[in-house]
């Protein structure tokens, strides 16, 4: 089972992140035309590359921030001097919508979400299985809650890191384009048409599959899904996902 010290470490870090009285935010002024809010394990790396290639038709390489390009890999997106100095027109990366430390003016906002249970399982086996060496369904309830609460990135990214469900649901109305992982090919085509119209160009969005699965043990997946669903620990993210899934195209693609 999970080492008790690991539990305490995760719990302590999460409490620190959620205690707004501890953290003093330095405002970062950003003036991009476009921001892609990358939610982990929602085709984000593939979408970053896809959007990067698309926007090279309009912007120079130096006007586009993408972590895996131009030696930006080790630059954290909250480094004030770096971002204000470079004045990027397109920002593609792990950034939370309406986060209090950013002042982002009049930009086109894009993100992609995924069924939270599937996303959590993918996140675990991609990032964390090597540390714990057990399937998610082998966690006890306390261990599972600590793990899930520390990795609710759909809730975090959309709520501006407040992890407040009402804030997240409110912010959904402000995001210009919300793609759904389970409809990714259909949604890419819809986004392509709207971006071409918005920027008055005729270019194609080409989505390539990146970040291949690893440690994805199919014999445990159904048990993991049942465990997560029955726990109720992802009910807030499931509400966000259901809200998005039930939106019509005009609501999800408001460009």
VMD Tcl script that draws the C-alpha trace (Angstrom):
set ca {
  {0.00 0.00 0.00}
  {0.98 3.68 -0.13}
  {3.73 4.70 2.26}
  {2.29 6.80 5.08}
  {4.98 9.42 4.59}
  {3.89 9.85 0.97}
  {0.32 10.47 2.16}
  {1.43 13.15 4.54}
  {3.60 14.79 1.90}
  {0.76 14.97 -0.62}
  {-1.68 16.22 2.03}
  {0.71 18.89 3.30}
  {1.49 20.21 -0.18}
  {-2.19 20.35 -1.05}
  {-3.03 22.26 2.11}
  {-0.29 24.74 1.27}
  {-1.64 25.26 -2.24}
  {-5.18 25.78 -1.00}
  {-4.26 28.25 1.77}
  {-4.55 31.58 0.00}
  {-3.37 33.43 3.12}
  {0.07 31.87 2.71}
  {0.60 32.70 -0.95}
  {1.12 36.28 -2.11}
  {0.54 36.57 -5.86}
  {2.58 38.93 -8.00}
  {0.43 40.14 -10.84}
  {1.64 39.28 -14.32}
  {0.26 41.36 -17.19}
  {-0.22 39.31 -20.34}
  {-1.55 40.59 -23.68}
  {-1.81 37.53 -25.94}
  {-4.25 37.10 -28.78}
  {-4.75 33.41 -27.94}
  {-4.29 31.21 -24.86}
  {-4.65 27.44 -24.85}
  {-5.30 26.28 -21.28}
  {-3.67 22.86 -21.20}
  {-5.37 20.39 -18.84}
  {-3.16 17.37 -18.22}
  {-4.05 14.11 -19.99}
  {-6.70 15.71 -22.19}
  {-4.76 15.56 -25.47}
  {-3.07 18.79 -24.39}
  {0.42 18.08 -25.75}
  {-1.01 17.11 -29.12}
  {-3.21 20.21 -29.15}
  {-0.29 22.46 -28.20}
  {1.68 21.19 -31.18}
  {-1.36 21.39 -33.46}
  {-2.10 25.01 -32.49}
  {1.59 25.95 -32.63}
  {1.84 24.73 -36.22}
  {-1.42 26.45 -37.15}
  {-0.46 29.83 -35.69}
  {2.94 29.82 -37.37}
  {0.94 30.88 -40.41}
  {0.14 34.15 -38.65}
  {2.84 34.70 -35.99}
  {6.59 34.24 -35.80}
  {8.11 31.44 -33.75}
  {9.25 33.95 -31.13}
  {5.67 35.18 -30.63}
  {4.41 31.72 -29.64}
  {5.03 30.26 -26.19}
  {5.02 26.46 -26.12}
  {7.05 24.62 -23.45}
  {8.69 22.11 -25.77}
  {9.87 24.66 -28.33}
  {12.52 27.39 -28.40}
  {14.24 26.23 -25.21}
  {11.19 27.18 -23.14}
  {10.90 23.72 -21.56}
  {12.35 24.75 -18.20}
  {10.64 28.14 -18.01}
  {7.71 28.19 -15.59}
  {4.68 30.02 -16.88}
  {4.58 32.24 -13.77}
  {8.02 33.79 -14.36}
  {6.99 37.44 -14.56}
  {10.04 39.01 -16.25}
  {10.25 36.32 -18.92}
  {6.63 36.65 -20.00}
  {6.33 40.41 -19.78}
  {9.60 40.86 -21.68}
  {8.69 38.51 -24.52}
  {5.10 39.71 -24.98}
  {3.88 36.45 -26.53}
  {0.88 36.64 -28.84}
  {0.03 32.94 -28.43}
  {0.45 31.09 -25.12}
  {0.08 27.31 -25.16}
  {0.67 25.60 -21.83}
  {-0.35 24.52 -18.33}
  {-2.16 27.63 -17.22}
  {-5.37 28.04 -15.24}
  {-8.22 30.17 -16.60}
  {-8.82 33.42 -14.70}
  {-5.96 32.67 -12.28}
  {-5.56 35.58 -9.88}
  {-1.84 36.14 -10.56}
  {-2.46 36.73 -14.29}
  {-4.10 39.74 -15.86}
  {-4.90 38.49 -19.36}
  {-6.52 41.06 -21.62}
  {-9.10 40.36 -24.35}
  {-7.81 37.03 -25.62}
  {-9.24 34.02 -27.42}
  {-9.39 31.19 -24.88}
  {-9.28 27.48 -25.78}
  {-9.19 24.32 -23.65}
  {-10.01 20.62 -23.83}
  {-11.61 18.40 -21.18}
  {-12.02 14.66 -20.75}
  {-14.23 12.34 -18.73}
  {-12.74 12.92 -15.25}
  {-12.61 9.25 -14.30}
  {-10.78 8.31 -17.50}
  {-8.52 11.34 -17.13}
  {-7.62 10.47 -13.52}
  {-6.77 6.89 -14.49}
  {-4.64 8.06 -17.42}
  {-2.90 10.60 -15.16}
  {-2.12 7.97 -12.56}
  {-0.65 5.38 -14.90}
  {1.28 7.96 -16.93}
  {2.75 10.02 -14.09}
  {2.48 8.16 -10.80}
  {2.28 4.38 -11.17}
  {6.08 4.02 -11.05}
  {6.02 5.53 -7.55}
  {3.19 3.48 -6.04}
  {3.36 0.21 -8.06}
  {-0.29 -0.68 -7.38}
  {-3.51 -0.07 -9.34}
  {-5.81 2.69 -8.15}
  {-8.39 0.14 -7.00}
  {-5.87 -1.12 -4.42}
  {-5.79 2.23 -2.57}
  {-7.84 2.41 0.62}
  {-10.41 5.22 0.73}
  {-8.21 7.62 2.66}
  {-5.30 7.08 0.29}
  {-7.55 7.43 -2.73}
  {-9.09 10.69 -1.50}
  {-5.65 12.21 -0.84}
  {-4.47 11.20 -4.32}
  {-7.60 12.33 -6.16}
  {-7.90 15.65 -4.31}
  {-4.30 16.52 -5.16}
  {-4.82 15.87 -8.88}
  {-8.20 17.38 -9.74}
  {-6.74 19.40 -12.57}
  {-10.00 19.92 -14.48}
  {-11.44 21.68 -11.44}
  {-8.18 23.55 -10.79}
  {-7.55 24.74 -14.34}
  {-11.09 25.92 -15.01}
  {-11.65 27.52 -11.58}
  {-8.43 29.57 -11.68}
  {-6.84 27.26 -9.09}
  {-9.53 28.05 -6.51}
  {-10.92 24.50 -6.75}
  {-14.36 26.04 -6.28}
  {-17.06 24.26 -8.28}
  {-19.32 27.31 -8.64}
  {-16.38 29.36 -9.94}
  {-15.53 26.65 -12.45}
  {-19.10 26.42 -13.72}
  {-19.25 30.20 -14.04}
  {-15.94 30.30 -15.93}
  {-17.19 27.79 -18.50}
  {-19.33 30.57 -19.96}
  {-16.25 32.76 -20.44}
  {-14.06 30.27 -22.32}
  {-14.37 30.71 -26.08}
  {-13.74 27.13 -27.20}
  {-14.09 23.98 -25.08}
  {-13.11 20.80 -26.87}
  {-14.09 17.36 -25.57}
  {-11.47 14.61 -25.67}
  {-14.07 11.98 -26.54}
  {-15.13 14.08 -29.57}
  {-11.66 15.35 -30.44}
  {-11.67 14.73 -34.20}
  {-15.11 16.28 -34.63}
  {-14.24 19.20 -32.36}
  {-10.92 19.92 -34.09}
  {-12.78 20.34 -37.36}
  {-15.29 22.71 -35.74}
  {-12.49 24.73 -34.14}
  {-10.64 24.84 -37.46}
  {-13.59 26.41 -39.27}
  {-14.07 29.02 -36.56}
  {-10.37 29.94 -36.30}
  {-10.09 30.30 -40.06}
  {-13.08 32.64 -40.04}
  {-11.81 34.56 -36.99}
  {-8.31 35.10 -38.41}
  {-9.43 35.29 -42.04}
  {-7.13 32.48 -43.20}
  {-7.55 29.09 -44.84}
  {-5.28 26.73 -42.89}
  {-5.81 23.23 -41.54}
  {-5.46 22.12 -37.93}
  {-3.58 18.81 -37.96}
  {-3.74 16.81 -34.74}
  {-0.94 14.32 -34.23}
  {-0.96 11.77 -31.43}
  {1.75 12.44 -28.85}
  {2.46 11.19 -25.32}
  {1.76 7.50 -25.93}
  {0.25 5.57 -23.04}
  {2.51 3.77 -20.61}
  {1.76 1.44 -17.69}
  {-1.82 1.18 -18.89}
  {-2.89 -2.18 -17.47}
  {-6.22 -2.91 -19.10}
  {-7.13 -5.73 -16.71}
  {-7.26 -3.20 -13.86}
  {-8.94 -0.32 -15.66}
  {-12.55 -1.41 -15.18}
  {-11.89 -1.98 -11.47}
  {-10.26 1.47 -11.26}
  {-13.26 3.07 -12.95}
  {-15.69 1.39 -10.59}
  {-13.60 2.35 -7.56}
  {-13.40 6.02 -8.58}
  {-17.08 6.23 -9.48}
  {-18.26 4.59 -6.26}
  {-15.99 6.78 -4.13}
  {-17.74 9.98 -5.23}
  {-14.42 11.82 -4.99}
  {-14.72 13.10 -8.57}
  {-18.35 14.23 -8.38}
  {-17.41 17.91 -8.71}
  {-15.37 17.31 -11.85}
  {-18.09 15.05 -13.25}
  {-20.55 17.95 -12.82}
  {-18.22 20.20 -14.83}
  {-17.81 17.56 -17.53}
  {-21.56 16.86 -17.73}
  {-22.24 20.58 -18.02}
  {-19.80 20.87 -20.92}
  {-21.04 17.69 -22.60}
  {-24.62 19.00 -22.51}
  {-23.71 22.36 -24.05}
  {-24.67 22.94 -27.66}
  {-22.03 23.90 -30.24}
  {-22.82 27.61 -29.95}
  {-22.14 27.46 -26.22}
  {-18.94 25.40 -26.48}
  {-17.56 27.31 -29.48}
  {-18.26 30.96 -28.82}
  {-15.71 32.53 -31.16}
}
mol new
graphics top color blue
foreach p $ca { graphics top sphere $p radius 0.5 }
foreach p [lrange $ca 0 end-1] q [lrange $ca 1 end] { graphics top cylinder $p $q radius 0.2 }
display resetview
